[in-house]
Amino acid sequence: MRKGIRSQTIALVALWSCAMFASVCNAAALPFAVDGNKLPTLADVVEKIEHSIVNISTATRRDNRSGNSALDQFRDQLRDYFEGDEFFNRHFEFRTPDRPSRRRAVNLGSGVIIDAEQGHILTNNHLLTDSTEVEITLLDGRSAIAEIVGTDPDMDLALLRVDLSNLVEIELGNSDDLRVGDFVLALGNNYGLSSTVTSGIVSALGRSGLGIEQYEEYIQTDAAINPGSSGGALVNLRGEVVGINTAILSPAGGNVGIAFAIPINTAASVANQLIQFGRVKRGVLGVHFQPLTQEMAEAFQLERIEGVLINKVLPGSAAEHAGMKEGDILIGVNGVKVTDGSQLRTMIALIRVGEPVNVEYIRNGEVLFGSGWIGDNLQKSIAGVDLSRRLEGVVFQNTPSSESGVLVASVERDSRGWLAGIREGDVVVEVNQQSVSDVDDFSYAITDPDELIVLRINRQDEFYFLAPQ
């Protein structure tokens, strides 16, 4: 009797599971069965894509220099003699006055092969920060040093290239087709454990305003994503990648069922620009804005709080061509409702430079429409040394977004700017307590190349004061 009940229970569980995973059950014959009832499995999907997920390790040579003593000279001779010896490389650190030590900081993550012929691999930019060497390892054990094709720190994406044969690329899905409740798998190297697979559902779409990156439009999932999974793939049950795993929300650093992935449509667009231009030509609408509060909505006689309040329209911009003015309420872009500033920044950033844009806005209670062409605000930049000797080694440019400030485009290591603590990706919002909105404001704020400068910077939504010497 118990055996019959047990068999019936197993059969019911199998049928229920097959209903949940119908697309998988119908895709291929399942090898296992209980009492004639086939059990569902995701193995066929995993086998299709697991060779497209790579392990990424990065290394940074630490510049630990010492004085030119007799001991240093002796250690230098030992290093030259034993440099290729595995035992000595593992147990001794050789430092010389003119050469950095051999100790390396290793960071582990994941990547996704999106083009086997070209050897292109998508991953997260934060894995490559300050790295001097990037190595990828395939599931079959092969490894190679990767070339960095380009990076996009504002969306935390990077594109690598490796020269290896017989790579297996993953099929790109359409992240716009995702629905909340869709089943997904997450593949990566959790805690350095290669080829780890977890499953879950899409918990939410279009997550923004999290303060993780400059531009946010994340897929939220409860599929377990842990340290080491960054840069891995979020895939649907057809084995198509729909997202690049990027971040988790966790007070303890481990998985609690809240993880985020960059939609593959966004990631693929970034990758194409990195291949074509070596950087992302991010579009700008040409407005500065502020949140629309309840008090502001009442002052503008709006029935509900929607959109953002425009406080500046840049000359010659798409916004000006569209007829927008200060005091307008921007409520729509290309037919999509504007909910907040974070969503607007990401929406505009994903429109290619030179493409048309249609806007919907409110002025004096009337809904107006206009159109223009997205511009490229990255074209205007200036070398810091041209303004002040204290900013040597730093290149500033207009922010690739609609917010005020001057972006630190690059910083030469060990330059005066670097030693002052300025880092690539910082946004300067004040110079000597004077607000700056663009490169022109920044230039006007520094009148003497020898004067003391106090910068207030925004670094990932944390504000700091720096005083370059």
N, C-alpha and C positions, 0 to 999 in steps of 0.2 A: 504494500500500500504506500509506504513512505517512498519507495523507489519510483512509483508512478507519479506521486505528487511532485517529487523532485524533478522528474523528467518534464512534467507539464510546466513547472516553474521555469526551468531552463529554457524551454521552448518559448514561453511567453516573453521572457527577458530578451531572447534572441530576436523575436519578432518586433518587440518595441525598439530595440537598438537599431534594427534594420530600417525601421520607419524614420528614425532620427537621422541616420546616415544613408538615406536612400540613394543619393548620387554615387556614393562609394559602392554600395551593394550592387548597383546596376552596372557599375563601370567594369568590373572584372569578377570572374568566378572566385569564390572564397574557398580556400583549401580545407577549412575545418568545419565540422558540423557535429551537432549533438542530436541524436535521435532523428536524423534526417533534416534537421533545421540548420541552415548555414549561419555561422556566427559572423558578425561584421568585423572588419579590421581596417585600419588605416595604413597597414604595411605597404600596400601597393602604391599609395600616394607618397609615402616616405621614401621608398626605394626609387621612385621616379626623380626625386629632387635632392636627396641627401648628398650626392656628389657635386652639387652646385654650391654647397655651403663650405666656406673655407675658414680655417683658423688664422687669425692675424696676431702677430707679436711684433711689438715695436721696441726699439732700443735707443737709448740716449747715452752718449758718452759723457760722463760727468767730469767737469774740468777741475779736478783736484790737483792743484799744482803745489810744489814745495820749493824750498830754496836750493841753491846750487852747492850742496855740501858733498863731502867725499862719499857719504852714505848714499846720497842721491845718484852720484856717478856710478857707484858700484851696482845699485839697483838697476840703473839704466843698462849697464853691461849685461846683467842677468836677464833683463827683459829681452834685449836683442838676441841673446843666445837661446833662451828657452821659450820664445814667443809662441812657437807652434806646438809646444808640449801641453797636452790636455791637463795633466796633473798640476803643473805650475800655473797655468791660466786659471784653474779653478781655485787654487789655494793661496795665491800670492797676488798682491796688487802692486804693479810697478808704476811709479810716478816719476816724472822727470820735469825739469823746469820748463821745457819747451814742448812737452807732449802731455795730453790728458791721460788720466788713468784708464785702465782697461775695464773697470767695473761698469756694468750696464744696467740701467733700470728697464725692466721688461713689463710691458702692458699687454694683456691678452684680450682679444675680442673676436668678432666674427665678420665675415664678408659674404657677398652674394655674387656669383658669376653671372653677369647679364649678357656677355658677348664672348663666346668661346673663341671665335676666330681672331678677334682683336685682343683677347686676354683681359677684358675690362671687368673690374670688380667694384661693386658699390659697397660702401661701409659708412661708419660714422666718423665725422671729422674729429671728435673729441678723443678718439683713440690715437690720433697721430700728433697730438699737441707736443711740440718741442722734440719730436722724434727725429733721429738722424738716419735710421734704418728701419725699413718695414719688411717683414718676412711673412709670406703666406704659406700655409701647409694644407694640402689637399687631404681628403678622406683616405686616399690610397697611399698616403705617406710621403708623397713627393712634396718638395718645398722649393721656394725661389724667393729672391729679393725682388720686391715690387717697386715700380716707378709710380710716383704720385703725379697723376695727370692734372689734377686740380682739386681745390677744396672750396666749400661753401660754408664757412663757420656760422653764418646767420641761420642756416637751416640744419646745421650739424650733419652735413653730407660730405663725402669725399669719394673720388674716383681713382682707382689704382689700375695699373696695367702690369701683367706678368707675361714673360716669354716662356710658355709651357705648351706642349702639344696635348691633344686629346682631352681638352677641357670639356666639361658638361655645363652648358648654360641653362638657366632656369627660364621658364616661359613667363612673360609678363602678363599679369591680369589687368583688369580695369577697376581701380579702386573706387571710381565713381558709382559702380554698380553695387557696392557693398551696402548691406542693410544691417541695422541693429538686430542681433540674434543669429546672424550667420555664423556657422562653425568655421573655426580657423585653427591652424597649427603654427607653432613658433619653433623655428629651428635655429640653433646656435651652439655656442661652446660654454654652457653654464659653468661658472667657476673653473674654467679651463677644461671641463670634461667635453671632449669632442663629440659632435654629432648627437646632441641632446634634443629630443623632441617633446614638446608639451602641447596640450590641446585646450581649447576653450571656445568662447564665442566673442563676437564683436559686441562690446558693452556700450559704446557710444561712438559717434562720428563728429568730426569738426571741432574737437576739443581745442580751445585756445585760452589765452590769458593765464597760463600756468606759470609763466616766468622762467621756463626752461631754456628757450632759445628766443632769438629776435623775432622769428616768424614761426607761428604755430598753427597747425591745422591737423591735429593728431587723430589717428584711430585709437580708441581705447579698447583694451581687451583684458580678459581675465586669464588668458593663457599664461602660464608661468614664465616670466622673463626675469632672469637673474644676472648679476655681474658676469660678464663674459659673453652674454647674449647680444650685447650692443653690436649693431651692424648686421645682425642675422636677418632671416626672412620670416615674414608673416605670410602664410599661404592659405589659399582656400582649398576646398576638398577636391578640386580638379588639379591640384599641384601647381597652381599659378601664384606667383608672388604678388601680393596686394599691398605689402608694406615693408619698410625697413625698421626693425626693432631699434628703439632709441633710448627709452627712459622708463623708470619705474617710480611709483609713488609709494614710499615705504619709510616709516620712522626708524626702522632697524636696519635698512639696507638690503633686506631680502624680499622675496615675493609675498605680497599680501593680496594679490588678485587685481591690482590696478597697474596696468602697464600701457605704454604708448608706442605707436609706430608711425613713421612718416608715410603717407599714402604713396604708392608706387608711381602714380601718375605725376605727382610732384617730384619725386626722386628721379624719375626718368627724364623729366624736363630739365632738371638741373644737370644731370649727366650729359645730356645732349649739348648743353651750352658749354660745359667744361671741355668736352671734346672739340667743339667748334671754335671757342674763343679762349680757352684756358681759364676762364673765370665766368661768373654769372652776371650777365647784363640785366640787372634788376630794374624793373620799370618803376616810375614814380608818377603819381597823379599831379603833384605840384601844389599840395595844400598842407598847412599845419592845422591841427584840430585839437579839440579837448572833449572830454566826456560830457554828455548831455545829462545834467542832473535834473531832479524833480523841480527845483527852483527855476532852472533855466527853461525847462519845458513849459512851466506856467507863465514865465515872462514872455515867451514866444507864442503863447496861446496855442500850445499843442495839446491835442486830446490824450496822447500817450507818449511815453519816453521811447523814442526810436531814433537810430542814427547817431551822428556825431556833429558837434558844432564847429564850423569852420572859422578859425580866427586869423588865417592868412592865406592868400592865394598868390603863388609865385608868378611873376611876369613871364609870358611866353609858354606857360605850362599847359598841359591838357585841360586842367581845371579852368584856366582862364579862357581857353578856346571854347569850352563848354558853357561859358557865360556865368560861372560861379563867382560869388563875391563873399567878402568877410561878413559873417553873421548868418550865412545860409546854413541849413540843416541838411547834411548829406544823408539820404536814406536808402539809396540803391546804386549798385554798380553792375552793369551788364545784366540787369534783370534779377540780381540777387540782393536781398534786403541786407542793409548794413546794421549789425547788431551792436558792435562796439569797435573801439580803435584797433585792438589786437587783430580782430577778424579782418578789418579793412586793410591794415598793413599787409597781411598775408595775401589777401585777395589781389591787391594791386601788384605785389611783388611777383606773382605768378603770371602776370600778363607780360608778354614779350615786348621789348622796346620797339616802337614803331607801329604797334598794333592799335586799332581804334578802340575807344572805350566810351561807353554810354553811361551817363550818370543821371540820377533822379534826386532832386533836392527841393527843399521847401523854403520859400521866401515870402514873408508877410502873409503866411497862411495859404499861399498858392503853391501847388506842386508844379515844378518846372522840369524840363528835360533838356539835356545838351550832350554834345559829343566832342571828342578831341582825340589826339594821338599820344600814346604813352611815351614819355621821354626817358632818357638815361642820365641820372644824376651823378653817376660815377665818373663822368668825364672830367669834372673839375676837381683837381687835387693840387697840393702844394707841399714842398719839402719843408720840414720844420726848421732846418738850418737856415733857410732863406728868411725866416722870421726872427729866430733867436739861436744863438750858439748853444743854449741849454737844451734845445730840441733836436740836436744833431742825431741823425740816424732814424728819424721818424718821418713818415709820409702821412699827411692828413688829406681827407677828401670828404665831400658832402655825403651825408648818410644815405644809403640806398633805401630809404623809407620816408614816410611823411612826417616823422618827428624831428624836432629841432636837435641840433648838435653837430659836431664834427667827428667823423669816424677815423680812428687810427687804422690806416690801411696796411701798414707794415712797420716793423721796428727791427733795426739791425741789432743782432746780439752783441752785447758788451759796449754798445754805443752809449752816449750820455743819456739819451732818452730811455734806453733799456735799463741802465743803472738807476734811473730815477723811479723805475717801477711801471713805466708806460708799457702796455702790451697791445698786440694786435687785437682788434675787436672792441677796444675801449671806445667810448663815445664821450668826447669833451663837451660839457654843457655850460661851463663857466670858465672864464679867464679873469683872474684877479677880481672875483665877485661880480663880473659882468657877464650876462647871459650871451651865448653865441648860438646862432641858428644854422650857420653855414660857413663855408671857407672864407667868404668875404668878411663876415662878422669877426671871425677868428683872426684874420690878418689885421683888421682895424684895431683890435683889442691889444695888440702887441706893438707898441710904438718905438721901443728901444731894444735893439738886439742884445744888450747887456743887462737889461733890467731883470729883477727877480720876478719869476712867474709862479703863480699859484693856480693850478688847474683843479677843477672839480670834474670828476669823471664818473660815468655810469658803466659799471662792469657787471653784466648779467643782473641788472636791477638792484645792485648794491652800489652805493655812492661813496667815493673816496676823494680826499684832497691830496694832491701831489705837488711838490715844490722842486722841480728839476734844478740841479746845481751846475 
